Amino acid sequence: MNLNGKCETRLAVFLLLAGLTICCHAQNAAHVTDFKQVEISPDGTRVAWVRDAVDATGETSGTVIEVCELKSSGCTPQRISATEGGSADEDSIAWSADSQQLAFLSDAGNELQSQLYVVNVSDGKARKLTNLTGTLADPAWSPDGKSIAFLFTENAPRANPLSPMAPETGVIANKVYEQRLAVVDLTSAKVSQLTPNDVYVYEFDWSPDSRAFALLAAHGAGDANWYVAQLYTLDAQGGKMKALYRPNLQIADPRWSPDGKGIAFIEGLMSDEGFIGGDIFVVPAEGGTARNVTPGIPASPSALYWQAPDKILFGEYLDGGSGVSTVDLASGSVARLWSGGELITEGFVDGMSLSLASDGRSSALIRHSSARAPEVWAGTVGEWKQLTHLNEAVHPEWGEAKSLHWMNDGMKIQGWLLYPVDYNPDHRYPMVVVPHGGPAGEAHIGWPYAFFNTHELSAHGYFVFYPNPRGSYGAGEKFTQGNVKDFGYGDFRDIMAGVDEIIRTLPVDKDRLGITGWSYGGYMTMWSVTQTNRFRAAVAGAGIINWQSYYGENDIDEWMIPYFGASVYDDPAVYAKSAPMTFIKKVKTPTLILVGERDGECPAPQSREFWHALKTFGVETELVIYPGEGHVFSQADHQRDVMERTLGWFDRYLRAGN
């Protein structure tokens, strides 16, 4: 549920955001060029990226790939494409080990079907390698340069769990579309699917000798079973998969060590596929006991890279921002190389990450914050220099963001406060609280997305509070697990303690408070109005009102077991304990409810159930179900309508004199 949270999962490339197509950032007077992915060549001499293409009218029209040589004099991008002068969506770039060739996906010639291409960067001539029907993702060159592996879902009905569910009518069958590991030989262009047709593969990594793969995979439906996936190895010629590690929680980001002796991965409590956080573990490649190499660190690693057989570099969620650190496997010592309040990433849904060259030092990344639109940077880790300048004319229309800390239940809690634009300390302002999705996520102050852009509240004269209560990333795995079997209790207290601290120290009117959120944030909004009457208005987006009925309605039910400890059939009481429906008669707050018609992660019946109850008890409410939309809205008119309704609802109840 992530939007910044849970019912939100990995998008098939660069949005998550998690897919989307929510990879479009908020618009203002100048068009914002959005960067979807960046990759530095293994030898560190070139950087490639994927960005928005902009048509003659200034509107976004597909994506383009550009490459630049890293020179002291600057960077002049070269367009890489499967077409000559034509338009196409092109993305999912991957460098060959010799840094001379680039693999990518392109829908050139058929906008409904992408295929795999390879291009020699020096001459720009692209060669088509596949003719498949289905979804291709995550191409990766073999270290010996002889083949490219990728994930393939034949006849896939939708791109990812955030996309709209297909309408369910007639006899409902449990049809599974497996995402399989495929390999294409560069000489013959022969495509071979290596994994069985009853196994769904989520991630993979080549062994350094090109003879095997590390796989993150599970049997059964892909969307739900990511939460129970295991680590396997597989011979590069195919055959039987070897189970290597069965995790206690979710795992992600498998990476083979450069000497071939170990496989590292991240394990932790994760509520959304693709939104990674936890601790780093290493398991022997031949099998054995997995070892936690970052126990107790006050951060959440989200991407890892081997610098040497005994050293791992990792990107991390850290105190509401980003960090880059290393861990020495022999001593267990962790050294922080860089940290900051901005976002750093190599792709939209890759968490806090970067692209690292073979030397373990040269890197490229996308950087952005609420004060600075995204651009591509490169250089030695922590000493990056800006390569692109496409968003220099773009300036924020909202106020300044500041990191806050407060204490609750003996814990230090962090959050972000966005000030009203043109803030005057002599005035008193309304404030809207925005719990993030997940719950395993992090409220951060990056350049906002076009969808559910609550920064717009600041532009309309509101303080906007983004808390990171227990259950969030950024403060260690114990903190992330702090809301297990406790949804709506400790995390709610953390949020309200932050609200009280802000009211105590800043000119916020305690009688003009609102709350809004999407996904898990929508649940927290529904929950909050059943626990307190301090909020004068609420907007609940894609929320959850009844955990018991939700269990049988959603399409990713496996995510709930680690949080509730059992299925709803085995322990219905623990689900009822945290359900807003259990306390529904306490609601007095006027509440606007928004949801997509075909949301598979936080289904529309949950919102309708909430609306029906509020209407029954005479609480002012309105329900809007957006046709054809999934968990994240892709239609621009619907995105705009969400914010217009949200702003209108809060203005109605929180403006002075109302």
N, C-alpha and C positions, 0 to 999 in steps of 0.2 A: 504494500500500500504506500508506496513512496511517491511523493511528489515533492519532493524531498521526502518521499516516503512510501510506504508499503504497498498497498495494493499497487506499485510501480516497478518495473523490472527492466532488465537490460534490453535496450533497444537494439535493433539490429543495426546498426552502427551509428554511433554518436547520436542516440536518443533517441533513455533511457531512456532516457531518458531517454531515461531513460528513456527509447526510443523515441521516435517520432517523427520526431517530427515535432517533438518539442524541442527540437534543437534550434529553434529560431529565437533569437533574443528580442527583448522589448524594442519597439521602434520609438524614435523620437524625431526631432526635426531632420536629422541626417540619418540615412539608412545605416543600420548596423550590419557589417559583414560578419557572419558567424563562421568560425573555424570548427570543423568537425573532427579532424584528426591531424596529428603531426608525427612524422617519423624521421629520425636522423639515420643516415647511412651507417653501416657497421664500421667503416673506416673514418667516420666523423667529418667527411669533407662536403657532404651535401645534406640538405634538409628538404623533405617533401611534405606537403600539407594538402588537406581537402578543405575547401571553403565554399560559401555560397557563390553561385553565379548570379549576376544581376543583369536584367534585360534593359532595353533602351528606355523604359518608363521608370527605372529605378526599383522595380520589384524583383524579389528573389525568383530565380528560374533555374532550378536544378543545382548541381554542384560541379566544381571543377577541381582538377589536380594541378598543382604547381610545384616546381623543383627549383632550388637555388643553390649555387655554389657558395660555400662559406669562404669569403675573402675579406681581408681587412678593409677593402674599399667599399664594402657594402654588399647588397644582395639584389640581383636582378632576376626575378622569377621567370621560369620557362614553363609554358603550358604543356602538359602531358595529356594525351587523349587518344581514344580509340578511333576518333573521326578527325577529318581535316576540315576545320571550320564549322563543323556541325555542333548541335547541342545534345547533351546527354547527361544523365546523372552518373557520376563516376566517383568512386570512393573505395574504402577498404584497401589502402595501400600497404605494400610489404616489400622491403628491400631484399635482394639476393645477397648471399654471404660475401660476394666479391664487390658489392656496392655499385655494380655496373647496370643492373636491371631492376625494374620495378614491376611488381604484379599489382593488379587492381581489378575492381569490378566495374562494369559499364553496361548500361542498357541501350547502347548505341544500336539503332535499327529496330529496337523493340522496347518501348518504354515500360512494358509490363514484365520484362524478363531481363535480369542482369546476367552477364556471362563473365568468365575469367579471362583476362588479357595479360600479356607481358610485353614490356617495352624496353629496348635498349636506350638508356637515358641519353647517351651521346648523340644518337641520330634521330630519336623521337619516333621511330617506326614501331607501331604496336602490332602484336600478333594475337589473334583470338585462339584460345585453347579449348573452350568447352561449348557444347550445344545441348544444354540441359533445360529441363522444365521444373522449376521449383525455386527455393531460396538458397543462395550461396552466401557464405559468410566466412570471415576470418582467415583469408589465405595466408600461408606461411611457407617459406622456402625451406627445403631440406638443407642442412649445412653443407652437403656435397654439391649443391646446385643442380641436381639432376631432376628434381620433381618439386611440385608444390602441393601441399595438403590444404584442405579447406573443409568446412562443414556444409552439408547438403541435406536439405529437406525436400524430398520429391513431392510436388503438387501441394505445397504448404497452403493451408486455407487463410492464414494471416501471418503477419511478420513477427509478432511478439505478444506477450500477455497484456500489454497496454492497448493493443489494437482492438477494435470492436469485435465482439463475439459474433459468429455466424448465427442468424436467427434459428431458434430451435423449434421445429414443428415436426409432426409425424412421429414415427418410431425413433426414439433417441438411442443411437448406438454409441458405444464407447470406441470410436474410431481414433487411433493413435497415428500421428504423422511423425515418424522418427527422424531426428536429425542425426545423420551418420557421418563418420569420418571418411572423406574421399581423398584420393591422390591422383594427380594428373602427371604423366610422364612428359618431360619437356621435349624429348626427341620425337616420340610417336603421337603425342597428344591423347594417348589412351587414358580414360578415366576409370579408376577402380574404387569401388566402395568397400572399405576394409572391415567396418564393424557390422555385427549382425543386425538384421532388420527388426529385432525386438529390443534394441538398446538405443537410448537417446544420449547423444554425446553433447556436452555443454562447452567444454574447453579441452585443448590439447596442447602438447609441446613435443617437439622433436628431441630425440636423444642426440648428443653431440656427434655421434658417429653415423647418424642418419639411418640406423638400423631398427629403431623402435620409437614408440610414442608413449608419453604419459597422458592418460585420459581422465577426465572427470565425467562420469556417466552414470546412468540409472536405467532400469527397466521401466517400461510404461510411459505414460503421458509426460511430455516435456515440461509444461508449465508448472505442474504441481510437484513433480519428483526431483526438481533441482534441489529441493530441501533435504532429500535423502540420498543424494548422489554419493558415489564412492570413488576412490582413486584406483585406477587400473594401469597396467602396462600392456602394450600390444606390439607384436612384431610388425615391422614396416611392410612385410609381405602379406600380412593378414593372419588369420588363424584365431585361436582361442584367446580371449582376454584373460589376463591374470590379475586377480584381485590383490591389491597391494595394501590398502588401508580403508577401514570402515570408520568413519568419523563419529565422534560423540555429538557434534553440532554440524553446521554447514561448512563446506570447504570450497575454496576457489583459488584461481591463479596458480596452477601447477607449473613448476619450472625446474627443468633438469639441470643439475650442476655441471659445470664445464668439464669436470673429469669423469662424468658419467656415473659416479658412485652414489649420488643421492638425488632426491626430488624434494623440493621445497614447495610449500603451499600455505595458504592462510586459512585458519579455522577459527570460527567464532559464531556467535548468535547473530544471524543475518535474517532480516525479514523480507528482502527483495533481491531477486536474482540480478547480479550485476552491480549491486551496491554493496561493496565488499568492506568488511572490517573484522578484526580479530587479532589473533597472535600468529606468529610465523612458526611453522613446524618443518622439520626435515626428517624424512624417512629413507632408509637404505633402498636403493633402486632394486635390489634383489629380494627385498622383503625384510621385515624386522620391526622393531619398536620405533614409533614416531616420537621425536623429541621437540618440546616447545623451547625455542631459542630466544623468545622475547617475553618470558613470564613477568607479569606485573608492571609492564611499562605503562606510563600514564598517557597513552595515545592508542590509536587504532590503525595499524598497518593496513593499507588497501591495495598495494601493488608491490611486487618484489622483483629484484634483478640480481643475478649472481655477478659479483665483481671478481671473485676468485673462488677456488674450491672451498675456502674457509671463511669467506666473507660475503654478506648479502647487503645490498643497498635497497632501501624501501621508501615508498611514499606513504604518508600517514595523515589521517585526520588528527588534528591537534588543537584542543582548546578553542574550537569554533573556527579554526583556520586550517592551514596546511603545514606539512613538514617533510623533510627528507633526512633520513638517518641511515647509519650502517650498523650492522651487528656482527661482531667477531664470533664465529661459531665455537672456537676453542675456549675462549674466556667468558663468553656471554656478554661482553661489554658492548654498550650501545653508545654511539656518538652521533650527535645531531649536527648535520651539515648546513641546514637552512631551515628557517621557519618564518611564517608570516600570516597575516589575516586574510590574504587574497586566496584565490583558487589557482592551483596549478594542475594541469591534466594533459594527457596526450590524446584524449578523446572524450566526447561528451559524457559517456557513462562509465568512465574508467576510474572514478574516485580521484584521490590525490595521487597523481602518477606523472611520469615523464617518459620520454623515449631516450634510451641510453645506448651509446655506441659501444663497440667491442672493447675499447680501452677502459670502460667502467667509469669514465669521468666526463667525457663529452656528452652533451645532452641537448634535447630540444623539447619544447613544451608550449602549451597555450596558457597564458596568464591573464587573469581579469579580476576585477573587484567591483563593488558598487560605484566606485568613483572613476573606474577606468575600463573601457570596453575591451573585449578580447583582442589580443595580438599574439603572433608567434615570436618566441624568444629562443636563443640557443647559446651554448657556451659551456664552460666547466660548471659542474653542479654548484649552484648558489652564486655564480658570477655570470649570469646570463646577460646577453645583450639583445636588444629588440631588433628583429628582422623585418617585420611588416609594419606598415603605418596606414593601414586601410581605414581605421576608425578614429583617426585624429580629429576629425570634425564632429565627432559624436561626444556629447556631454550629458551627464546625468540630469534628469529633471526632478530628482528627489533630493532630500537633505543628506546630511552627514551621518555615517554609521559609526557607532562606538561599541567596543566590546565591554561588557559588564560582568562582574562576578558578585555573587552573594552566597551566604551560607544557609543551609537548611538540613535538618536532621543530621548535623555533624559533617555534612559534605559541602564541598565548594562547587557551586554550579555556575556555568557560564551561559551567556546569551548575548545577542546583539540588539542594540536599540537604534532604530533609524529615526533621526530627528525630522520634524516638519521642515519643509522647504521654507527658507526665509525665517528661520527660527528666531524668536524674540523672547528672552528669558523673563520679560515682564508680562507676557501673556500666559494664559492657561489654555491647555490643549486637550482634546480628546485623545484616547489611545486605543489601538486595536492590537490584541494579542494574536500571534500566528504560530500555533504549535506545528512543528514539522511532521512530515509523513514518516513512514517506517513501520514500527518505531525506531528500528536500527538505522539511523541516518544522522545528519548533522545540519543544523541551521547555520548557514554560512552567508556571507555577504559578497556574493559574486554578482556579475552583471546579470540582471533578471531575465527569465524566460518570457516569451510572449504570452504563454498560457499561465493564468492565475498569477499575474504580476502584482503582488501586494505592495511593491514599492510605490505604486501609483497612489496609495493612501497617503504617503508622505507628501507627494506633490499636491494633495488636496488638503493639507493642513493637519495631518494626524501624526502623532508618535506611532511607530510600528515596532512592536516588541517580538523578537524571534528567540525564544528560550531553547536551551539544550538540557532538558531535565534528564534524570536517570533513565536509562534505556537508549540514550544517544551514543553515537560514536564520539571519539575525541578525548576521552579521559581514561581509557583502559577497559579491558574486557569485563572486569568486575562491575564497573559502572554500567556498561552496556547490558549486563544481565540483571541489573537492579530492579527491573520491572517484571520479572518472571512471576507469573501467578498474581500479579499486582497491578494490572492495567487500571489507570484512573485513580490510583491512590497516592503512592509516593511521587509519581511523576506530576500529578496534579498539584500536590503540595509544593513541589519544587517551583512550578510555574507561578503559583499564587504568591509564594515568598518573593519571587522576582518582581511581580507586580507591586507588592507592598514596598519593596526597596526603591523602586522607581518613583512611586507616589511620594515617598518620604523625602527624596532628594531632588526631584525635578518638578516643574510646573505642569503636572498632569492632573486633570480634574477626575477625582475618584468617582464622581457620579456620571461620567461619560466614558465608560469602558465598553469595548466591543471585543468579540473573539471570532476568528475564522480560521479555517484550515481545510486541506484537501487530503483524502485518503485517511491515514491514521490521524492526521490533523483534523479531518472531518469528524472522525470518531471522538477525538478529544473535545471538539466543539460541542457535539451532542452530549457528551458526558458532563462537561463543565456546567451547562445550563440546568442539569439535573442535580448539581451539587451546591450551586450558589446562585443568588439573585443579584450578584454584583455587576454582571454584564447587562447593559441595557439593550444590546442588540447582538445577534449572532448570524453568521453565514456558514452553513455546513456543506462542504463540497465532498461528494462521494464518500459519505461517512458510513459508520456501522452502528446501528441502534440495538441490535439483538444478536449477541454472539452465538446463541443457540441456533437460531434460524439461519444465520449467516454461514455456519459450518457446512450446511447442506446446499447452499446457494452459490458459493463462490467456486472459482475454477482452480484455486491454488491452496486447497485446504491443508496440505502437509506443513505449511509454514506455521500453523497454529500449535502443533504438538509440543515443540520445545518451549513455547511460551506458557501454555496452559498445563503442561505435564501429562496430558492424556487427551483422548478424543472426547468430543461432547457426549458420545454415547456411554463412555465409561465414567465421566465425572461432570455431569451437567451443572453441578453447583458452582464449580470454579468459573464456568462461563457466565452464569447468571450474576455472580458477584460483581463482575465488571461491565455488565450490560446497562447502558442508559435506560433501556426499557424497564428494568427493575425499579427505577426511581422516577418513572415518567410523570407521575402526578405532581412532582415538585416543580416542574418547569413553569416559569412565568415569562421568560425572555422572548421577545419577538424574534423569530428565526426564519431566515431564507434558506431553502434547501435546493442544492444543485447537483445534477448527476447525469452521466451519459446513459442513453437508452440501452446500449449493449456492453456495459462495463462488466467484464468477467471477474475482476478482482474485488470490487466493492459494488455488488449488483444493485440495480435501481430499486428492487423491492425493499431494500433496507431503508432507503430514503423515503419511499412511499409509506412504509410502516411508521416512521417517525412523524411524517407530515400528518398521517391519519390520526395519530394519538394527540398531537398538538391541537389539531382542529376539533377533536372530540372534547378536549378540556378547555376550549375557548382561548387558546394562546394564539396571538397573531402570527400567521405563518403563510408561506407561499412555496410551492414546489415547482421546479422547472426541470423537465426531463428533455435532454437535447438529442434529437433524432440522429441515429446512425453513429453516435460517438461511443468510444470505448472509455478506458480509465483516464486517458489523457486526450484532450480535444485537439483535433488537427485542422478543423475548419476555422478559418480566420474570423468569420462572422460570429461563430459560437464563442471563440476566445474573447472577442471584443464584448459580446453580450454578457459574458460572465462578469467581467470587470465593471461594466456599466451598471449592472444590477447590484453588484456588491457595493460599489461606491454610493449608489442611490439609497440602498438600505441603511448604510451607516450614516449617511447625511441626514436621513429622515429621523433617526433616533438619537444621534450623538451630537448634532450641531447645537450650539448655544440657543436657548429659547425653546427647544423642543421638549 
